[in-house]
Amino acid sequence: RGVMKYSNGPKHYATVRAWCDANAIDCLDFTPALLASPANPYRFEGHWNATGHRVAATALVEHFDARRR
């Protein structure tokens, strides 16, 4: 339960990202986009609110668009 809290998200995702890289798995870390959001993207305990979901959706579109080029 505590793994996904906002306060330790970047540390957790760094571990996930390293594992994905080591296993040649495409991985999108939402942490930078969520941290750059001008509005709070979290509801509670790491769960996204509507802003968080919009930020994630935008990041996904940008990620997939970049992969198609």
Phi and psi in degrees as GROMACS dihedral restraints (atoms count N, CA, C in turn):
[ dihedral_restraints ]
;  ai    aj    ak    al  type     phi  dphi    fc
    3     4     5     6     1   -76.9    20    10
    4     5     6     7     1   -13.3    20    10
    6     7     8     9     1   -61.9    20    10
    7     8     9    10     1   -36.9    20    10
    9    10    11    12     1   -93.9    20    10
   10    11    12    13     1     5.8    20    10
   12    13    14    15     1   -61.7    20    10
   13    14    15    16     1   146.7    20    10
   15    16    17    18     1   -53.0    20    10
   16    17    18    19     1   -38.8    20    10
   18    19    20    21     1   -65.6    20    10
   19    20    21    22     1   -26.9    20    10
   21    22    23    24     1  -118.5    20    10
   22    23    24    25     1    15.6    20    10
   24    25    26    27     1   -56.5    20    10
   25    26    27    28     1   -51.9    20    10
   27    28    29    30     1   -57.6    20    10
   28    29    30    31     1   -38.8    20    10
   30    31    32    33     1   -65.0    20    10
   31    32    33    34     1   -45.7    20    10
   33    34    35    36     1   -62.0    20    10
   34    35    36    37     1   -47.2    20    10
   36    37    38    39     1   -68.3    20    10
   37    38    39    40     1   -28.2    20    10
   39    40    41    42     1   -62.6    20    10
   40    41    42    43     1   -39.1    20    10
   42    43    44    45     1   -66.6    20    10
   43    44    45    46     1   -45.6    20    10
   45    46    47    48     1   -62.1    20    10
   46    47    48    49     1   -45.4    20    10
   48    49    50    51     1   -60.5    20    10
   49    50    51    52     1   -43.8    20    10
   51    52    53    54     1   -61.5    20    10
   52    53    54    55     1   -41.6    20    10
   54    55    56    57     1   -64.5    20    10
   55    56    57    58     1   -44.6    20    10
   57    58    59    60     1   -61.9    20    10
   58    59    60    61     1   -45.4    20    10
   60    61    62    63     1   -59.3    20    10
   61    62    63    64     1   -43.3    20    10
   63    64    65    66     1   -65.8    20    10
   64    65    66    67     1   -23.7    20    10
   66    67    68    69     1  -109.5    20    10
   67    68    69    70     1    15.9    20    10
   69    70    71    72     1    53.9    20    10
   70    71    72    73     1    44.8    20    10
   72    73    74    75     1  -111.3    20    10
   73    74    75    76     1   127.1    20    10
   75    76    77    78     1   -63.5    20    10
   76    77    78    79     1   132.0    20    10
   78    79    80    81     1  -138.3    20    10
   79    80    81    82     1   133.7    20    10
   81    82    83    84     1  -114.4    20    10
   82    83    84    85     1   116.9    20    10
   84    85    86    87     1   -92.7    20    10
   85    86    87    88     1   115.0    20    10
   87    88    89    90     1   -78.7    20    10
   88    89    90    91     1    -9.6    20    10
   90    91    92    93     1   -53.5    20    10
   91    92    93    94     1   -50.3    20    10
   93    94    95    96     1   -59.6    20    10
   94    95    96    97     1   -42.2    20    10
   96    97    98    99     1   -66.2    20    10
   97    98    99   100     1   -40.9    20    10
   99   100   101   102     1   -67.2    20    10
  100   101   102   103     1   -39.6    20    10
  102   103   104   105     1   -67.8    20    10
  103   104   105   106     1   -29.9    20    10
  105   106   107   108     1   -82.4    20    10
  106   107   108   109     1    -9.3    20    10
  108   109   110   111     1   -63.0    20    10
  109   110   111   112     1   129.8    20    10
  111   112   113   114     1   -69.3    20    10
  112   113   114   115     1   -22.7    20    10
  114   115   116   117     1  -109.9    20    10
  115   116   117   118     1   152.1    20    10
  117   118   119   120     1   -60.9    20    10
  118   119   120   121     1   119.8    20    10
  120   121   122   123     1   -89.9    20    10
  121   122   123   124     1     3.8    20    10
  123   124   125   126     1  -112.7    20    10
  124   125   126   127     1   142.5    20    10
  126   127   128   129     1   -91.3    20    10
  127   128   129   130     1   -59.1    20    10
  129   130   131   132     1  -165.2    20    10
  130   131   132   133     1   148.9    20    10
  132   133   134   135     1    43.0    20    10
  133   134   135   136     1    44.1    20    10
  135   136   137   138     1    85.4    20    10
  136   137   138   139     1    -6.0    20    10
  138   139   140   141     1   -78.5    20    10
  139   140   141   142     1   134.2    20    10
  141   142   143   144     1   -76.4    20    10
  142   143   144   145     1   147.6    20    10
  144   145   146   147     1   -96.4    20    10
  145   146   147   148     1  -167.8    20    10
  147   148   149   150     1   -59.2    20    10
  148   149   150   151     1   -38.8    20    10
  150   151   152   153     1   -62.3    20    10
  151   152   153   154     1   -45.1    20    10
  153   154   155   156     1   -59.9    20    10
  154   155   156   157     1   -40.5    20    10
  156   157   158   159     1   -67.4    20    10
  157   158   159   160     1   -37.5    20    10
  159   160   161   162     1   -65.7    20    10
  160   161   162   163     1   -42.6    20    10
  162   163   164   165     1   -60.8    20    10
  163   164   165   166     1   -45.3    20    10
  165   166   167   168     1   -64.4    20    10
  166   167   168   169     1   -42.6    20    10
  168   169   170   171     1   -61.7    20    10
  169   170   171   172     1   -43.6    20    10
  171   172   173   174     1   -63.2    20    10
  172   173   174   175     1   -43.0    20    10
  174   175   176   177     1   -62.8    20    10
  175   176   177   178     1   -39.3    20    10
  177   178   179   180     1   -63.4    20    10
  178   179   180   181     1   -46.5    20    10
  180   181   182   183     1   -59.3    20    10
  181   182   183   184     1   -46.5    20    10
  183   184   185   186     1   -62.6    20    10
  184   185   186   187     1   -40.0    20    10
  186   187   188   189     1   -63.5    20    10
  187   188   189   190     1   -48.6    20    10
  189   190   191   192     1   -68.3    20    10
  190   191   192   193     1   -37.3    20    10
  192   193   194   195     1   -61.2    20    10
  193   194   195   196     1   -42.7    20    10
  195   196   197   198     1   -65.5    20    10
  196   197   198   199     1   -35.4    20    10
  198   199   200   201     1   -70.2    20    10
  199   200   201   202     1   -27.3    20    10
  201   202   203   204     1   -76.8    20    10
  202   203   204   205     1   -20.6    20    10
